[in-house]
Amino acid sequence: MTKEIVFEKISKIIADHLGPYLDTEIKMESSIADDLDMDSMDVLCIVYMMELNLKITIESDRLATFNTVEDLVNVAMEKLNVK
Protein backbone atom coordinates (compact mmCIF):
# COMPACT_ATOMS: atom_id res chain seq x y z
CA MET A 1 0.00 0.00 0.00
CA THR A 2 1.46 3.36 -0.97
CA LYS A 3 1.61 6.48 1.18
CA GLU A 4 -0.86 8.17 -1.17
CA ILE A 5 -3.41 5.37 -0.72
CA VAL A 6 -3.01 5.45 3.07
CA PHE A 7 -3.43 9.25 2.96
CA GLU A 8 -6.62 8.89 0.89
CA LYS A 9 -8.05 6.34 3.33
CA ILE A 10 -7.26 8.49 6.37
CA SER A 11 -8.56 11.63 4.64
CA LYS A 12 -11.85 9.84 3.99
CA ILE A 13 -12.05 8.75 7.63
CA ILE A 14 -11.47 12.34 8.75
CA ALA A 15 -13.98 13.75 6.24
CA ASP A 16 -16.61 11.20 7.28
CA HIS A 17 -16.02 11.97 10.95
CA LEU A 18 -16.14 15.75 10.60
CA GLY A 19 -18.94 15.71 8.04
CA PRO A 20 -20.49 19.15 7.58
CA TYR A 21 -18.01 20.67 10.07
CA LEU A 22 -15.13 20.14 7.63
CA ASP A 23 -14.56 23.50 6.00
CA THR A 24 -11.08 23.06 4.58
CA GLU A 25 -9.21 20.70 2.25
CA ILE A 26 -7.41 17.88 4.02
CA LYS A 27 -3.70 17.91 3.18
CA MET A 28 -0.72 15.97 4.51
CA GLU A 29 0.52 19.10 6.27
CA SER A 30 -2.89 19.96 7.75
CA SER A 31 -2.68 20.62 11.48
CA ILE A 32 -5.12 18.42 13.33
CA ALA A 33 -5.95 21.10 15.91
CA ASP A 34 -5.52 24.33 13.95
CA ASP A 35 -6.57 23.49 10.37
CA LEU A 36 -9.10 20.73 11.04
CA ASP A 37 -10.27 22.00 14.44
CA MET A 38 -10.17 18.51 15.95
CA ASP A 39 -9.80 17.88 19.68
CA SER A 40 -8.43 14.83 21.51
CA MET A 41 -11.78 13.01 21.33
CA ASP A 42 -11.86 13.52 17.55
CA VAL A 43 -8.34 12.11 17.29
CA LEU A 44 -9.35 9.11 19.39
CA CYS A 45 -12.27 8.43 17.04
CA ILE A 46 -10.07 8.84 13.94
CA VAL A 47 -7.45 6.45 15.33
CA TYR A 48 -10.14 3.91 16.22
CA MET A 49 -11.53 4.07 12.67
CA MET A 50 -7.99 3.78 11.26
CA GLU A 51 -7.46 0.64 13.32
CA LEU A 52 -10.69 -0.89 12.05
CA ASN A 53 -10.23 0.09 8.41
CA LEU A 54 -6.52 -0.60 8.09
CA LYS A 55 -6.46 -3.58 10.48
CA ILE A 56 -3.69 -2.09 12.63
CA THR A 57 -3.20 -1.35 16.33
CA ILE A 58 -1.97 2.02 17.54
CA GLU A 59 -0.79 2.32 21.13
CA SER A 60 -2.75 4.83 23.21
CA ASP A 61 0.43 6.59 24.37
CA ARG A 62 0.98 7.73 20.77
CA LEU A 63 -2.28 9.69 20.60
CA ALA A 64 -0.71 12.85 22.01
CA THR A 65 2.03 12.78 19.35
CA PHE A 66 -0.31 13.38 16.41
CA ASN A 67 -0.06 16.99 15.26
CA THR A 68 -0.63 16.70 11.50
CA VAL A 69 -2.41 14.39 9.11
CA GLU A 70 1.02 13.24 7.98
CA ASP A 71 1.73 12.04 11.53
CA LEU A 72 -1.35 9.80 11.25
CA VAL A 73 -0.26 8.57 7.82
CA ASN A 74 3.28 7.85 9.02
CA VAL A 75 2.16 5.77 11.99
CA ALA A 76 -0.24 3.84 9.74
CA MET A 77 2.59 3.18 7.28
CA GLU A 78 4.80 2.01 10.16
CA LYS A 79 2.10 -0.34 11.47
CA LEU A 80 1.46 -1.67 7.96
CA ASN A 81 5.21 -2.27 7.63
CA VAL A 82 5.39 -0.22 4.45
CA LYS A 83 8.65 1.53 3.65
Sequence and secondary structure as in RCSB ss.txt:
>XXXX:A:sequence
MTKEIVFEKISKIIADHLGPYLDTEIKMESSIADDLDMDSMDVLCIVYMMELNLKITIESDRLATFNTVEDLVNV
AMEKLNVK
>XXXX:A:secstr
  HHHHHHHHHHHHHHHHGGG  S   TT BTTTTS   HHHHHHHHHHHHHHHT    GGGGGG  BHHHHHHH
HHHHTT  
